[in-house]
Amino acid sequence: MSTQRYYIVVDNLAKARGPVGELSFTGESPDDFAAQLQRALREPALFQQWKALQPDPDAIDDSMGSNDPAATVTAKQHDLRCDVTVTTTLPHSIVKHRLSLLIGRSWTLRDVTAG
């Protein structure tokens, strides 16, 4: 898969949390968020934790647990808004899932370009 660059806006990072406390974003700063999202895209731990919490973990499509060891994430604060750039070979569905686990629906995809 080719590298894509996702441009994302988080409206209020200080209040952005996922629906499951133990999987949710735990930091406060844009750097904290970038590090947690980058780890979630590079390593299987967040997906595996989520999968274990499902009623039938064996029914979960393992392809949703794909990782990109070279994924990068940067985040910059602008007032309450946080601009996030994700560069990865992972498809949008996986990026969306990991973002949703970490910060729920507190984000908006602004653009996608070739990485």
Backbone atoms as SQL, in Angstrom:
CREATE TABLE atoms (id INTEGER PRIMARY KEY, chain TEXT, resi INTEGER, resn TEXT, atom TEXT, x REAL, y REAL, z REAL);
INSERT INTO atoms VALUES
  (1, 'A', 1, 'MET', 'N', 0.834, -1.182, 0.000),
  (2, 'A', 1, 'MET', 'CA', 0.000, 0.000, 0.000),
  (3, 'A', 1, 'MET', 'C', 0.879, 1.245, 0.000),
  (4, 'A', 2, 'SER', 'N', 0.432, 2.284, -0.658),
  (5, 'A', 2, 'SER', 'CA', 1.210, 3.511, -0.741),
  (6, 'A', 2, 'SER', 'C', 1.035, 4.349, 0.533),
  (7, 'A', 3, 'THR', 'N', 1.982, 5.219, 0.741),
  (8, 'A', 3, 'THR', 'CA', 1.942, 6.092, 1.909),
  (9, 'A', 3, 'THR', 'C', 0.947, 7.219, 1.680),
  (10, 'A', 4, 'GLN', 'N', 0.141, 7.462, 2.708),
  (11, 'A', 4, 'GLN', 'CA', -0.836, 8.546, 2.686),
  (12, 'A', 4, 'GLN', 'C', -0.543, 9.498, 3.836),
  (13, 'A', 5, 'ARG', 'N', -0.896, 10.756, 3.633),
  (14, 'A', 5, 'ARG', 'CA', -0.777, 11.747, 4.702),
  (15, 'A', 5, 'ARG', 'C', -2.197, 12.225, 5.017),
  (16, 'A', 6, 'TYR', 'N', -2.591, 12.022, 6.295),
  (17, 'A', 6, 'TYR', 'CA', -3.921, 12.399, 6.771),
  (18, 'A', 6, 'TYR', 'C', -3.793, 13.681, 7.596),
  (19, 'A', 7, 'TYR', 'N', -4.615, 14.685, 7.253),
  (20, 'A', 7, 'TYR', 'CA', -4.638, 15.946, 7.992),
  (21, 'A', 7, 'TYR', 'C', -5.922, 15.967, 8.817),
  (22, 'A', 8, 'ILE', 'N', -5.740, 16.023, 10.127),
  (23, 'A', 8, 'ILE', 'CA', -6.845, 15.858, 11.066),
  (24, 'A', 8, 'ILE', 'C', -6.874, 17.045, 12.012),
  (25, 'A', 9, 'VAL', 'N', -8.079, 17.439, 12.406),
  (26, 'A', 9, 'VAL', 'CA', -8.248, 18.490, 13.402),
  (27, 'A', 9, 'VAL', 'C', -8.972, 17.888, 14.596),
  (28, 'A', 10, 'VAL', 'N', -8.420, 18.120, 15.782),
  (29, 'A', 10, 'VAL', 'CA', -9.070, 17.746, 17.036),
  (30, 'A', 10, 'VAL', 'C', -9.567, 19.055, 17.645),
  (31, 'A', 11, 'ASP', 'N', -10.893, 19.169, 17.822),
  (32, 'A', 11, 'ASP', 'CA', -11.481, 20.443, 18.256),
  (33, 'A', 11, 'ASP', 'C', -11.003, 20.899, 19.627),
  (34, 'A', 12, 'ASN', 'N', -10.959, 20.027, 20.611),
  (35, 'A', 12, 'ASN', 'CA', -10.540, 20.404, 21.955),
  (36, 'A', 12, 'ASN', 'C', -9.799, 19.221, 22.561),
  (37, 'A', 13, 'LEU', 'N', -8.507, 19.190, 22.377),
  (38, 'A', 13, 'LEU', 'CA', -7.700, 18.056, 22.805),
  (39, 'A', 13, 'LEU', 'C', -7.816, 17.801, 24.311),
  (40, 'A', 14, 'ALA', 'N', -7.979, 18.855, 25.096),
  (41, 'A', 14, 'ALA', 'CA', -8.075, 18.698, 26.550),
  (42, 'A', 14, 'ALA', 'C', -9.287, 17.858, 26.952),
  (43, 'A', 15, 'LYS', 'N', -10.332, 17.855, 26.131),
  (44, 'A', 15, 'LYS', 'CA', -11.549, 17.099, 26.441),
  (45, 'A', 15, 'LYS', 'C', -11.717, 15.863, 25.567),
  (46, 'A', 16, 'ALA', 'N', -10.802, 15.626, 24.649),
  (47, 'A', 16, 'ALA', 'CA', -10.918, 14.517, 23.698),
  (48, 'A', 16, 'ALA', 'C', -10.540, 13.203, 24.375),
  (49, 'A', 17, 'ARG', 'N', -11.525, 12.347, 24.534),
  (50, 'A', 17, 'ARG', 'CA', -11.298, 11.039, 25.147),
  (51, 'A', 17, 'ARG', 'C', -12.155, 10.005, 24.431),
  (52, 'A', 18, 'GLY', 'N', -11.631, 8.788, 24.368),
  (53, 'A', 18, 'GLY', 'CA', -12.358, 7.696, 23.742),
  (54, 'A', 18, 'GLY', 'C', -13.448, 7.154, 24.650),
  (55, 'A', 19, 'PRO', 'N', -14.303, 6.285, 24.102),
  (56, 'A', 19, 'PRO', 'CA', -15.441, 5.765, 24.860),
  (57, 'A', 19, 'PRO', 'C', -15.083, 4.746, 25.935),
  (58, 'A', 20, 'VAL', 'N', -13.906, 4.124, 25.841),
  (59, 'A', 20, 'VAL', 'CA', -13.490, 3.114, 26.816),
  (60, 'A', 20, 'VAL', 'C', -12.280, 3.662, 27.565),
  (61, 'A', 21, 'GLY', 'N', -12.472, 3.960, 28.838),
  (62, 'A', 21, 'GLY', 'CA', -11.442, 4.625, 29.640),
  (63, 'A', 21, 'GLY', 'C', -10.065, 4.011, 29.552),
  (64, 'A', 22, 'GLU', 'N', -9.969, 2.687, 29.619),
  (65, 'A', 22, 'GLU', 'CA', -8.657, 2.044, 29.617),
  (66, 'A', 22, 'GLU', 'C', -7.957, 2.092, 28.266),
  (67, 'A', 23, 'LEU', 'N', -8.674, 2.455, 27.206),
  (68, 'A', 23, 'LEU', 'CA', -8.080, 2.566, 25.872),
  (69, 'A', 23, 'LEU', 'C', -7.899, 4.023, 25.443),
  (70, 'A', 24, 'SER', 'N', -8.472, 4.921, 26.184),
  (71, 'A', 24, 'SER', 'CA', -8.560, 6.322, 25.826),
  (72, 'A', 24, 'SER', 'C', -7.232, 7.063, 25.966),
  (73, 'A', 25, 'PHE', 'N', -7.123, 8.172, 25.252),
  (74, 'A', 25, 'PHE', 'CA', -6.001, 9.088, 25.343),
  (75, 'A', 25, 'PHE', 'C', -5.836, 9.532, 26.795),
  (76, 'A', 26, 'THR', 'N', -4.616, 9.457, 27.306),
  (77, 'A', 26, 'THR', 'CA', -4.369, 9.772, 28.710),
  (78, 'A', 26, 'THR', 'C', -3.511, 11.012, 28.910),
  (79, 'A', 27, 'GLY', 'N', -3.053, 11.610, 27.853),
  (80, 'A', 27, 'GLY', 'CA', -2.165, 12.764, 27.986),
  (81, 'A', 27, 'GLY', 'C', -2.918, 14.076, 28.025),
  (82, 'A', 28, 'GLU', 'N', -2.139, 15.151, 27.917),
  (83, 'A', 28, 'GLU', 'CA', -2.714, 16.492, 27.944),
  (84, 'A', 28, 'GLU', 'C', -2.253, 17.353, 26.775),
  (85, 'A', 29, 'SER', 'N', -1.057, 17.096, 26.291),
  (86, 'A', 29, 'SER', 'CA', -0.469, 17.976, 25.277),
  (87, 'A', 29, 'SER', 'C', -0.564, 17.359, 23.882),
  (88, 'A', 30, 'PRO', 'N', -0.376, 18.199, 22.855),
  (89, 'A', 30, 'PRO', 'CA', -0.302, 17.677, 21.493),
  (90, 'A', 30, 'PRO', 'C', 0.809, 16.641, 21.326),
  (91, 'A', 31, 'ASP', 'N', 1.942, 16.864, 21.986),
  (92, 'A', 31, 'ASP', 'CA', 3.039, 15.889, 21.903),
  (93, 'A', 31, 'ASP', 'C', 2.637, 14.558, 22.518),
  (94, 'A', 32, 'ASP', 'N', 1.899, 14.597, 23.638),
  (95, 'A', 32, 'ASP', 'CA', 1.395, 13.366, 24.258),
  (96, 'A', 32, 'ASP', 'C', 0.481, 12.621, 23.293),
  (97, 'A', 33, 'PHE', 'N', -0.425, 13.380, 22.661),
  (98, 'A', 33, 'PHE', 'CA', -1.360, 12.756, 21.728),
  (99, 'A', 33, 'PHE', 'C', -0.622, 12.165, 20.535),
  (100, 'A', 34, 'ALA', 'N', 0.301, 12.921, 19.961),
  (101, 'A', 34, 'ALA', 'CA', 1.060, 12.427, 18.809),
  (102, 'A', 34, 'ALA', 'C', 1.781, 11.134, 19.163),
  (103, 'A', 35, 'ALA', 'N', 2.387, 11.093, 20.341),
  (104, 'A', 35, 'ALA', 'CA', 3.120, 9.891, 20.762),
  (105, 'A', 35, 'ALA', 'C', 2.181, 8.696, 20.943),
  (106, 'A', 36, 'GLN', 'N', 1.014, 8.923, 21.561),
  (107, 'A', 36, 'GLN', 'CA', 0.086, 7.817, 21.781),
  (108, 'A', 36, 'GLN', 'C', -0.505, 7.308, 20.474),
  (109, 'A', 37, 'LEU', 'N', -0.887, 8.225, 19.576),
  (110, 'A', 37, 'LEU', 'CA', -1.432, 7.794, 18.289),
  (111, 'A', 37, 'LEU', 'C', -0.359, 7.101, 17.456),
  (112, 'A', 38, 'GLN', 'N', 0.835, 7.628, 17.450),
  (113, 'A', 38, 'GLN', 'CA', 1.923, 7.000, 16.697),
  (114, 'A', 38, 'GLN', 'C', 2.177, 5.578, 17.197),
  (115, 'A', 39, 'ARG', 'N', 2.192, 5.407, 18.507),
  (116, 'A', 39, 'ARG', 'CA', 2.375, 4.070, 19.093),
  (117, 'A', 39, 'ARG', 'C', 1.220, 3.143, 18.702),
  (118, 'A', 40, 'ALA', 'N', -0.007, 3.680, 18.689),
  (119, 'A', 40, 'ALA', 'CA', -1.185, 2.885, 18.324),
  (120, 'A', 40, 'ALA', 'C', -1.144, 2.434, 16.866),
  (121, 'A', 41, 'LEU', 'N', -0.494, 3.219, 15.999),
  (122, 'A', 41, 'LEU', 'CA', -0.383, 2.856, 14.591),
  (123, 'A', 41, 'LEU', 'C', 0.802, 1.934, 14.329),
  (124, 'A', 42, 'ARG', 'N', 1.845, 2.072, 15.118),
  (125, 'A', 42, 'ARG', 'CA', 3.064, 1.281, 14.922),
  (126, 'A', 42, 'ARG', 'C', 3.023, -0.095, 15.599),
  (127, 'A', 43, 'GLU', 'N', 2.358, -0.178, 16.730),
  (128, 'A', 43, 'GLU', 'CA', 2.398, -1.383, 17.561),
  (129, 'A', 43, 'GLU', 'C', 0.996, -1.971, 17.739),
  (130, 'A', 44, 'PRO', 'N', 0.886, -3.260, 18.007),
  (131, 'A', 44, 'PRO', 'CA', -0.418, -3.918, 18.101),
  (132, 'A', 44, 'PRO', 'C', -1.129, -3.784, 19.449),
  (133, 'A', 45, 'ALA', 'N', -0.514, -3.198, 20.452),
  (134, 'A', 45, 'ALA', 'CA', -1.052, -3.235, 21.821),
  (135, 'A', 45, 'ALA', 'C', -2.467, -2.668, 21.943),
  (136, 'A', 46, 'LEU', 'N', -2.742, -1.477, 21.399),
  (137, 'A', 46, 'LEU', 'CA', -4.066, -0.880, 21.531),
  (138, 'A', 46, 'LEU', 'C', -5.126, -1.749, 20.866),
  (139, 'A', 47, 'PHE', 'N', -4.854, -2.221, 19.662),
  (140, 'A', 47, 'PHE', 'CA', -5.811, -3.091, 18.976),
  (141, 'A', 47, 'PHE', 'C', -6.054, -4.358, 19.780),
  (142, 'A', 48, 'GLN', 'N', -4.996, -4.968, 20.288),
  (143, 'A', 48, 'GLN', 'CA', -5.147, -6.211, 21.046),
  (144, 'A', 48, 'GLN', 'C', -5.950, -5.994, 22.325),
  (145, 'A', 49, 'GLN', 'N', -5.741, -4.861, 22.999),
  (146, 'A', 49, 'GLN', 'CA', -6.534, -4.547, 24.192),
  (147, 'A', 49, 'GLN', 'C', -8.007, -4.407, 23.825),
  (148, 'A', 50, 'TRP', 'N', -8.288, -3.674, 22.751),
  (149, 'A', 50, 'TRP', 'CA', -9.667, -3.479, 22.299),
  (150, 'A', 50, 'TRP', 'C', -10.300, -4.821, 21.932),
  (151, 'A', 51, 'LYS', 'N', -9.581, -5.619, 21.168),
  (152, 'A', 51, 'LYS', 'CA', -10.096, -6.917, 20.730),
  (153, 'A', 51, 'LYS', 'C', -10.453, -7.800, 21.921),
  (154, 'A', 52, 'ALA', 'N', -9.610, -7.806, 22.940),
  (155, 'A', 52, 'ALA', 'CA', -9.854, -8.628, 24.123),
  (156, 'A', 52, 'ALA', 'C', -11.119, -8.210, 24.865),
  (157, 'A', 53, 'LEU', 'N', -11.541, -6.961, 24.709),
  (158, 'A', 53, 'LEU', 'CA', -12.742, -6.458, 25.379),
  (159, 'A', 53, 'LEU', 'C', -14.036, -6.776, 24.621),
  (160, 'A', 54, 'GLN', 'N', -13.909, -7.286, 23.391),
  (161, 'A', 54, 'GLN', 'CA', -15.096, -7.558, 22.587),
  (162, 'A', 54, 'GLN', 'C', -15.782, -8.845, 23.054),
  (163, 'A', 55, 'PRO', 'N', -17.115, -8.920, 22.885),
  (164, 'A', 55, 'PRO', 'CA', -17.848, -10.113, 23.320),
  (165, 'A', 55, 'PRO', 'C', -17.352, -11.404, 22.669),
  (166, 'A', 56, 'ASP', 'N', -16.949, -11.314, 21.392),
  (167, 'A', 56, 'ASP', 'CA', -16.434, -12.482, 20.684),
  (168, 'A', 56, 'ASP', 'C', -15.140, -12.088, 19.970),
  (169, 'A', 57, 'PRO', 'N', -14.028, -12.053, 20.692),
  (170, 'A', 57, 'PRO', 'CA', -12.762, -11.608, 20.099),
  (171, 'A', 57, 'PRO', 'C', -12.360, -12.399, 18.857),
  (172, 'A', 58, 'ASP', 'N', -12.718, -13.664, 18.794),
  (173, 'A', 58, 'ASP', 'CA', -12.345, -14.476, 17.635),
  (174, 'A', 58, 'ASP', 'C', -13.082, -14.054, 16.367),
  (175, 'A', 59, 'ALA', 'N', -14.172, -13.317, 16.515),
  (176, 'A', 59, 'ALA', 'CA', -14.949, -12.870, 15.357),
  (177, 'A', 59, 'ALA', 'C', -14.373, -11.590, 14.739),
  (178, 'A', 60, 'ILE', 'N', -13.421, -10.966, 15.413),
  (179, 'A', 60, 'ILE', 'CA', -12.833, -9.721, 14.920),
  (180, 'A', 60, 'ILE', 'C', -11.859, -10.035, 13.789),
  (181, 'A', 61, 'ASP', 'N', -11.980, -9.290, 12.706),
  (182, 'A', 61, 'ASP', 'CA', -11.096, -9.441, 11.552),
  (183, 'A', 61, 'ASP', 'C', -9.684, -8.994, 11.954),
  (184, 'A', 62, 'ASP', 'N', -8.741, -9.912, 11.928),
  (185, 'A', 62, 'ASP', 'CA', -7.362, -9.602, 12.335),
  (186, 'A', 62, 'ASP', 'C', -6.689, -8.560, 11.459),
  (187, 'A', 63, 'SER', 'N', -7.193, -8.345, 10.257),
  (188, 'A', 63, 'SER', 'CA', -6.594, -7.318, 9.400),
  (189, 'A', 63, 'SER', 'C', -6.777, -5.917, 9.995),
  (190, 'A', 64, 'MET', 'N', -7.771, -5.755, 10.885),
  (191, 'A', 64, 'MET', 'CA', -7.951, -4.466, 11.561),
  (192, 'A', 64, 'MET', 'C', -6.809, -4.195, 12.546),
  (193, 'A', 65, 'GLY', 'N', -6.018, -5.206, 12.849),
  (194, 'A', 65, 'GLY', 'CA', -4.890, -5.052, 13.743),
  (195, 'A', 65, 'GLY', 'C', -3.583, -4.763, 13.034),
  (196, 'A', 66, 'SER', 'N', -3.656, -4.491, 11.742),
  (197, 'A', 66, 'SER', 'CA', -2.438, -4.181, 10.983),
  (198, 'A', 66, 'SER', 'C', -1.719, -2.981, 11.582),
  (199, 'A', 67, 'ASN', 'N', -0.407, -2.961, 11.427),
  (200, 'A', 67, 'ASN', 'CA', 0.427, -1.879, 11.950),
  (201, 'A', 67, 'ASN', 'C', 1.362, -1.379, 10.870),
  (202, 'A', 68, 'ASP', 'N', 1.866, -0.194, 11.090),
  (203, 'A', 68, 'ASP', 'CA', 2.863, 0.407, 10.215),
  (204, 'A', 68, 'ASP', 'C', 4.011, 0.892, 11.093),
  (205, 'A', 69, 'PRO', 'N', 5.092, 0.108, 11.192),
  (206, 'A', 69, 'PRO', 'CA', 6.218, 0.482, 12.059),
  (207, 'A', 69, 'PRO', 'C', 6.866, 1.818, 11.690),
  (208, 'A', 70, 'ALA', 'N', 6.587, 2.316, 10.496),
  (209, 'A', 70, 'ALA', 'CA', 7.175, 3.585, 10.067),
  (210, 'A', 70, 'ALA', 'C', 6.198, 4.755, 10.160),
  (211, 'A', 71, 'ALA', 'N', 5.010, 4.542, 10.693),
  (212, 'A', 71, 'ALA', 'CA', 4.019, 5.618, 10.806),
  (213, 'A', 71, 'ALA', 'C', 4.568, 6.766, 11.652),
  (214, 'A', 72, 'THR', 'N', 4.233, 7.994, 11.243),
  (215, 'A', 72, 'THR', 'CA', 4.634, 9.162, 12.027),
  (216, 'A', 72, 'THR', 'C', 3.416, 10.035, 12.286),
  (217, 'A', 73, 'VAL', 'N', 3.432, 10.694, 13.428),
  (218, 'A', 73, 'VAL', 'CA', 2.345, 11.592, 13.810),
  (219, 'A', 73, 'VAL', 'C', 2.951, 12.854, 14.398),
  (220, 'A', 74, 'THR', 'N', 2.469, 14.002, 13.930),
  (221, 'A', 74, 'THR', 'CA', 2.834, 15.281, 14.534),
  (222, 'A', 74, 'THR', 'C', 1.542, 15.988, 14.924),
  (223, 'A', 75, 'ALA', 'N', 1.606, 16.794, 15.965),
  (224, 'A', 75, 'ALA', 'CA', 0.433, 17.536, 16.422),
  (225, 'A', 75, 'ALA', 'C', 0.868, 18.907, 16.910),
  (226, 'A', 76, 'LYS', 'N', 0.108, 19.922, 16.534),
  (227, 'A', 76, 'LYS', 'CA', 0.391, 21.303, 16.926),
  (228, 'A', 76, 'LYS', 'C', -0.886, 21.938, 17.462),
  (229, 'A', 77, 'GLN', 'N', -0.768, 22.613, 18.599),
  (230, 'A', 77, 'GLN', 'CA', -1.911, 23.271, 19.230),
  (231, 'A', 77, 'GLN', 'C', -2.100, 24.667, 18.658),
  (232, 'A', 78, 'HIS', 'N', -3.366, 25.036, 18.391),
  (233, 'A', 78, 'HIS', 'CA', -3.748, 26.380, 17.956),
  (234, 'A', 78, 'HIS', 'C', -4.997, 26.742, 18.746),
  (235, 'A', 79, 'ASP', 'N', -4.841, 27.515, 19.810),
  (236, 'A', 79, 'ASP', 'CA', -5.928, 27.792, 20.759),
  (237, 'A', 79, 'ASP', 'C', -6.431, 26.453, 21.299),
  (238, 'A', 80, 'LEU', 'N', -7.713, 26.160, 21.173),
  (239, 'A', 80, 'LEU', 'CA', -8.243, 24.874, 21.630),
  (240, 'A', 80, 'LEU', 'C', -8.018, 23.775, 20.595),
  (241, 'A', 81, 'ARG', 'N', -7.941, 24.170, 19.334),
  (242, 'A', 81, 'ARG', 'CA', -7.819, 23.214, 18.227),
  (243, 'A', 81, 'ARG', 'C', -6.410, 22.644, 18.150),
  (244, 'A', 82, 'CYS', 'N', -6.335, 21.386, 17.744),
  (245, 'A', 82, 'CYS', 'CA', -5.051, 20.717, 17.555),
  (246, 'A', 82, 'CYS', 'C', -5.005, 20.163, 16.128),
  (247, 'A', 83, 'ASP', 'N', -4.011, 20.583, 15.363),
  (248, 'A', 83, 'ASP', 'CA', -3.826, 20.085, 14.003),
  (249, 'A', 83, 'ASP', 'C', -2.876, 18.898, 14.047),
  (250, 'A', 84, 'VAL', 'N', -3.322, 17.775, 13.474),
  (251, 'A', 84, 'VAL', 'CA', -2.579, 16.521, 13.531),
  (252, 'A', 84, 'VAL', 'C', -2.276, 16.067, 12.104),
  (253, 'A', 85, 'THR', 'N', -1.058, 15.633, 11.862),
  (254, 'A', 85, 'THR', 'CA', -0.675, 15.058, 10.580),
  (255, 'A', 85, 'THR', 'C', -0.184, 13.640, 10.826),
  (256, 'A', 86, 'VAL', 'N', -0.820, 12.695, 10.127),
  (257, 'A', 86, 'VAL', 'CA', -0.466, 11.282, 10.235),
  (258, 'A', 86, 'VAL', 'C', 0.063, 10.832, 8.888),
  (259, 'A', 87, 'THR', 'N', 1.249, 10.253, 8.856),
  (260, 'A', 87, 'THR', 'CA', 1.820, 9.707, 7.629),
  (261, 'A', 87, 'THR', 'C', 1.983, 8.209, 7.834),
  (262, 'A', 88, 'THR', 'N', 1.291, 7.433, 6.985),
  (263, 'A', 88, 'THR', 'CA', 1.260, 5.988, 7.175),
  (264, 'A', 88, 'THR', 'C', 0.848, 5.262, 5.899),
  (265, 'A', 89, 'THR', 'N', 1.138, 3.983, 5.875),
  (266, 'A', 89, 'THR', 'CA', 0.656, 3.116, 4.793),
  (267, 'A', 89, 'THR', 'C', -0.656, 2.440, 5.178),
  (268, 'A', 90, 'LEU', 'N', -1.100, 2.635, 6.404),
  (269, 'A', 90, 'LEU', 'CA', -2.349, 2.012, 6.843),
  (270, 'A', 90, 'LEU', 'C', -3.545, 2.660, 6.155),
  (271, 'A', 91, 'PRO', 'N', -4.586, 1.888, 5.867),
  (272, 'A', 91, 'PRO', 'CA', -5.781, 2.456, 5.243),
  (273, 'A', 91, 'PRO', 'C', -6.563, 3.334, 6.224),
  (274, 'A', 92, 'HIS', 'N', -7.398, 4.183, 5.666),
  (275, 'A', 92, 'HIS', 'CA', -8.207, 5.108, 6.455),
  (276, 'A', 92, 'HIS', 'C', -9.017, 4.387, 7.525),
  (277, 'A', 93, 'SER', 'N', -9.559, 3.224, 7.231),
  (278, 'A', 93, 'SER', 'CA', -10.403, 2.511, 8.200),
  (279, 'A', 93, 'SER', 'C', -9.640, 2.189, 9.487),
  (280, 'A', 94, 'ILE', 'N', -8.375, 1.860, 9.373),
  (281, 'A', 94, 'ILE', 'CA', -7.577, 1.543, 10.561),
  (282, 'A', 94, 'ILE', 'C', -7.198, 2.818, 11.305),
  (283, 'A', 95, 'VAL', 'N', -6.806, 3.855, 10.579),
  (284, 'A', 95, 'VAL', 'CA', -6.490, 5.138, 11.221),
  (285, 'A', 95, 'VAL', 'C', -7.722, 5.644, 11.967),
  (286, 'A', 96, 'LYS', 'N', -8.871, 5.569, 11.335),
  (287, 'A', 96, 'LYS', 'CA', -10.126, 6.008, 11.939),
  (288, 'A', 96, 'LYS', 'C', -10.434, 5.211, 13.210),
  (289, 'A', 97, 'HIS', 'N', -10.257, 3.907, 13.162),
  (290, 'A', 97, 'HIS', 'CA', -10.534, 3.058, 14.319),
  (291, 'A', 97, 'HIS', 'C', -9.627, 3.415, 15.500),
  (292, 'A', 98, 'ARG', 'N', -8.333, 3.581, 15.245),
  (293, 'A', 98, 'ARG', 'CA', -7.390, 3.901, 16.322),
  (294, 'A', 98, 'ARG', 'C', -7.685, 5.291, 16.906),
  (295, 'A', 99, 'LEU', 'N', -7.988, 6.252, 16.028),
  (296, 'A', 99, 'LEU', 'CA', -8.354, 7.588, 16.506),
  (297, 'A', 99, 'LEU', 'C', -9.603, 7.515, 17.382),
  (298, 'A', 100, 'SER', 'N', -10.586, 6.744, 16.948),
  (299, 'A', 100, 'SER', 'CA', -11.838, 6.628, 17.692),
  (300, 'A', 100, 'SER', 'C', -11.622, 5.982, 19.053),
  (301, 'A', 101, 'LEU', 'N', -10.736, 5.010, 19.133),
  (302, 'A', 101, 'LEU', 'CA', -10.430, 4.393, 20.421),
  (303, 'A', 101, 'LEU', 'C', -9.782, 5.404, 21.368),
  (304, 'A', 102, 'LEU', 'N', -8.890, 6.222, 20.830),
  (305, 'A', 102, 'LEU', 'CA', -8.153, 7.169, 21.666),
  (306, 'A', 102, 'LEU', 'C', -8.965, 8.405, 22.038),
  (307, 'A', 103, 'ILE', 'N', -9.692, 8.992, 21.048),
  (308, 'A', 103, 'ILE', 'CA', -10.353, 10.274, 21.322),
  (309, 'A', 103, 'ILE', 'C', -11.813, 10.316, 20.886),
  (310, 'A', 104, 'GLY', 'N', -12.419, 9.175, 20.656),
  (311, 'A', 104, 'GLY', 'CA', -13.836, 9.159, 20.303),
  (312, 'A', 104, 'GLY', 'C', -14.109, 9.870, 18.986),
  (313, 'A', 105, 'ARG', 'N', -15.118, 10.725, 19.016),
  (314, 'A', 105, 'ARG', 'CA', -15.528, 11.458, 17.802),
  (315, 'A', 105, 'ARG', 'C', -15.046, 12.905, 17.809),
  (316, 'A', 106, 'SER', 'N', -14.027, 13.172, 18.562),
  (317, 'A', 106, 'SER', 'CA', -13.537, 14.543, 18.740),
  (318, 'A', 106, 'SER', 'C', -12.618, 15.022, 17.635),
  (319, 'A', 107, 'TRP', 'N', -12.654, 14.387, 16.476),
  (320, 'A', 107, 'TRP', 'CA', -11.726, 14.748, 15.408),
  (321, 'A', 107, 'TRP', 'C', -12.458, 14.832, 14.070),
  (322, 'A', 108, 'THR', 'N', -11.832, 15.558, 13.147),
  (323, 'A', 108, 'THR', 'CA', -12.362, 15.709, 11.794),
  (324, 'A', 108, 'THR', 'C', -11.218, 15.511, 10.813),
  (325, 'A', 109, 'LEU', 'N', -11.446, 14.680, 9.801),
  (326, 'A', 109, 'LEU', 'CA', -10.475, 14.511, 8.730),
  (327, 'A', 109, 'LEU', 'C', -10.632, 15.674, 7.760),
  (328, 'A', 110, 'ARG', 'N', -9.556, 16.431, 7.567),
  (329, 'A', 110, 'ARG', 'CA', -9.595, 17.611, 6.683),
  (330, 'A', 110, 'ARG', 'C', -9.136, 17.308, 5.259),
  (331, 'A', 111, 'ASP', 'N', -8.144, 16.425, 5.139),
  (332, 'A', 111, 'ASP', 'CA', -7.601, 16.146, 3.806),
  (333, 'A', 111, 'ASP', 'C', -6.744, 14.893, 3.861),
  (334, 'A', 112, 'VAL', 'N', -6.547, 14.285, 2.695),
  (335, 'A', 112, 'VAL', 'CA', -5.646, 13.150, 2.540),
  (336, 'A', 112, 'VAL', 'C', -4.846, 13.400, 1.268),
  (337, 'A', 113, 'THR', 'N', -3.530, 13.250, 1.381),
  (338, 'A', 113, 'THR', 'CA', -2.666, 13.410, 0.206),
  (339, 'A', 113, 'THR', 'C', -1.702, 12.224, 0.137),
  (340, 'A', 114, 'ALA', 'N', -1.056, 12.105, -0.995),
  (341, 'A', 114, 'ALA', 'CA', -0.007, 11.098, -1.119),
  (342, 'A', 114, 'ALA', 'C', 1.129, 11.491, -0.188),
  (343, 'A', 115, 'GLY', 'N', 1.686, 10.487, 0.494),
  (344, 'A', 115, 'GLY', 'CA', 2.729, 10.765, 1.487),
  (345, 'A', 115, 'GLY', 'C', 4.072, 10.859, 0.881);
